[in-house]
Each structure stands twice: as structure tokens, then as C-alpha cells.
Amino acid sequence: MGIEILAPAGSPESIYAAVRCGTNAVYVGGSRFSARANATNFTADELSAAVDY
């Protein structure tokens, strides 16, 4: 079993960059569910596009 790289992603651009750099997984916050309530979070459409990516 190897090491897994988990990266935070606060924008769609940071998801794409993390994947291009080899991360295994990212964690994000949605507009209706996030531990970072005061942060700018992903809309449902942005999350859907990120999953498709």
C-alpha cells in the first residue's frame, strides 16, 4: 500500500492544478455543506464539472 496525496481545493482551478500535479484526491466545500462556512465554496454546477474532470 502506497501513500495517498490528499489536496485541499478552494476553486475549480485548484482542483485542476492538484490533479495535474498528481494528487490522488481533493477535498472541497459546497455552498450548502462545508466546515468553512465563511469561505467561498463551490456551487453544485462547479462540483459537477470538477467530478467530470
N, CA, C and O of each residue as an XYZ file, in Angstrom:
212
protein
N       0.845     -1.175      0.000
C       0.000      0.000      0.000
C       0.890      1.237      0.000
O       1.806      1.351      0.814
N       0.614      2.166     -0.921
C       1.422      3.371     -1.049
C       0.814      4.546     -0.310
O      -0.208      4.432      0.366
N       1.463      5.648     -0.460
C       0.999      6.894      0.151
C      -0.039      7.531     -0.762
O       0.118      7.531     -1.983
N      -1.091      8.070     -0.174
C      -2.098      8.803     -0.937
C      -1.933     10.280     -0.658
O      -1.753     10.693      0.488
N      -1.996     11.076     -1.717
C      -1.891     12.524     -1.578
C      -3.284     13.118     -1.637
O      -4.006     12.927     -2.615
N      -3.665     13.840     -0.588
C      -4.960     14.496     -0.483
C      -4.713     15.993     -0.468
O      -3.951     16.489      0.362
N      -5.353     16.722     -1.382
C      -5.110     18.158     -1.505
C      -6.387     18.953     -1.253
O      -7.469     18.529     -1.661
N      -6.274     20.099     -0.586
C      -7.430     20.976     -0.444
C      -7.660     21.718     -1.758
O      -6.710     21.991     -2.491
N      -8.898     22.038     -2.052
C      -9.193     22.784     -3.271
C     -10.264     23.820     -2.979
O     -11.394     23.477     -2.630
N      -9.910     25.071     -3.122
C     -10.844     26.156     -2.849
C     -11.440     26.776     -4.092
O     -12.248     27.699     -3.998
N     -11.049     26.275     -5.270
C     -11.581     26.788     -6.530
C     -11.456     25.700     -7.590
O     -10.680     24.758     -7.433
N     -12.223     25.833     -8.670
C     -12.071     24.853     -9.749
C     -10.631     24.797    -10.277
O     -10.119     23.718    -10.574
N      -9.993     25.941    -10.391
C      -8.621     25.981    -10.883
C      -7.678     25.186     -9.989
O      -6.763     24.530    -10.485
N      -7.893     25.239     -8.676
C      -7.013     24.498     -7.769
C      -7.255     22.992     -7.863
O      -6.334     22.209     -7.633
N      -8.476     22.576     -8.195
C      -8.725     21.147     -8.432
C      -7.936     20.684     -9.639
O      -7.254     19.661     -9.587
N      -8.028     21.439    -10.733
C      -7.330     21.052    -11.962
C      -5.823     21.018    -11.739
O      -5.143     20.111    -12.219
N      -5.303     21.995    -11.021
C      -3.861     22.023    -10.740
C      -3.448     20.838     -9.877
O      -2.414     20.218    -10.128
N      -4.237     20.523     -8.876
C      -3.900     19.395     -7.993
C      -3.877     18.079     -8.766
O      -2.986     17.253     -8.569
N      -4.856     17.886     -9.642
C      -4.905     16.657    -10.438
C      -3.722     16.608    -11.405
O      -3.086     15.564    -11.553
N      -3.424     17.725    -12.058
C      -2.271     17.765    -12.974
C      -0.969     17.467    -12.249
O      -0.039     16.925    -12.845
N      -0.893     17.812    -10.975
C       0.344     17.597    -10.203
C       0.390     16.229     -9.531
O       1.357     15.918     -8.837
N      -0.638     15.407     -9.725
C      -0.580     14.029     -9.276
C      -1.293     13.680     -7.990
O      -1.068     12.599     -7.446
N      -2.148     14.557     -7.482
C      -2.871     14.199     -6.265
C      -3.802     13.014     -6.513
O      -4.280     12.818     -7.631
N      -4.053     12.237     -5.485
C      -4.973     11.107     -5.591
C      -6.410     11.516     -5.290
O      -7.354     10.886     -5.768
N      -6.572     12.568     -4.500
C      -7.906     13.006     -4.088
C      -7.846     14.469     -3.670
O      -6.793     14.977     -3.285
N      -8.996     15.139     -3.754
C      -9.101     16.517     -3.278
C     -10.283     16.609     -2.318
O     -11.202     15.792     -2.367
N     -10.246     17.601     -1.458
C     -11.420     17.848     -0.625
C     -11.880     19.271     -0.839
O     -11.073     20.194     -0.952
N     -13.203     19.437     -0.894
C     -13.815     20.722     -1.214
C     -15.003     20.963     -0.294
O     -15.439     20.071      0.433
N     -15.513     22.181     -0.341
C     -16.723     22.525      0.404
C     -17.792     22.985     -0.562
O     -17.505     23.709     -1.515
N     -19.014     22.571     -0.322
C     -20.130     23.006     -1.145
C     -20.816     24.210     -0.536
O     -20.567     24.566      0.616
N     -21.679     24.830     -1.315
C     -22.346     26.039     -0.821
C     -23.318     25.748      0.320
O     -23.612     26.638      1.118
N     -23.821     24.513      0.409
C     -24.770     24.178      1.474
C     -24.177     23.278      2.544
O     -24.825     23.009      3.555
N     -22.948     22.806      2.333
C     -22.317     21.935      3.323
C     -20.818     22.150      3.289
O     -20.155     21.793      2.315
N     -20.288     22.729      4.346
C     -18.857     22.971      4.411
C     -18.476     23.351      5.832
O     -19.225     24.038      6.526
N     -17.316     22.904      6.252
C     -16.804     23.302      7.564
C     -16.278     24.732      7.520
O     -16.070     25.362      8.556
N     -16.066     25.236      6.301
C     -15.584     26.600      6.127
C     -16.752     27.476      5.688
O     -16.790     27.932      4.545
N     -17.677     27.707      6.562
C     -18.927     28.388      6.227
C     -18.723     29.790      5.673
O     -19.521     30.241      4.852
N     -17.688     30.485      6.095
C     -17.474     31.859      5.642
C     -16.590     31.945      4.410
O     -16.317     33.045      3.928
N     -16.140     30.819      3.893
C     -15.283     30.809      2.707
C     -16.149     30.807      1.447
O     -17.347     30.525      1.495
N     -15.513     31.127      0.327
C     -16.180     30.976     -0.956
C     -16.159     29.492     -1.289
O     -15.087     28.905     -1.433
N     -17.312     28.889     -1.411
C     -17.410     27.455     -1.646
C     -17.954     27.177     -3.037
O     -18.395     28.088     -3.738
N     -17.920     25.923     -3.425
C     -18.325     25.514     -4.756
C     -19.837     25.494     -4.911
O     -20.563     25.140     -3.983
N     -20.304     25.880     -6.097
C     -21.715     25.703     -6.435
C     -21.913     24.261     -6.879
O     -20.941     23.542     -7.112
N     -23.148     23.843     -6.996
C     -23.441     22.482     -7.452
C     -22.904     22.255     -8.865
O     -22.388     21.178     -9.162
N     -23.019     23.251     -9.729
C     -22.509     23.116    -11.099
C     -20.990     23.000    -11.128
O     -20.446     22.216    -11.905
N     -20.296     23.775    -10.287
C     -18.832     23.687    -10.228
C     -18.396     22.318     -9.714
O     -17.445     21.735    -10.234
N     -19.080     21.807     -8.705
C     -18.739     20.471     -8.185
C     -18.978     19.398     -9.232
O     -18.172     18.478     -9.371
N     -20.064     19.504     -9.963
C     -20.372     18.533    -11.015
C     -19.300     18.552    -12.094
O     -18.861     17.493    -12.544
N     -18.871     19.733    -12.514
C     -17.828     19.853    -13.535
C     -16.507     19.292    -13.019
O     -15.772     18.657    -13.775
N     -16.195     19.515    -11.747
C     -14.955     19.002    -11.158
C     -14.955     17.481    -11.120
O     -13.936     16.851    -11.404
N     -16.096     16.887    -10.771
C     -16.206     15.427    -10.744
C     -16.025     14.865    -12.149
O     -15.349     13.852    -12.330
N     -16.618     15.508    -13.136
C     -16.468     15.070    -14.527
C     -15.003     15.135    -14.966
O     -14.530     14.282    -15.716
N     -14.299     16.157    -14.490
C     -12.883     16.312    -14.835
C     -12.073     15.161    -14.293
O     -10.857     15.117    -14.483
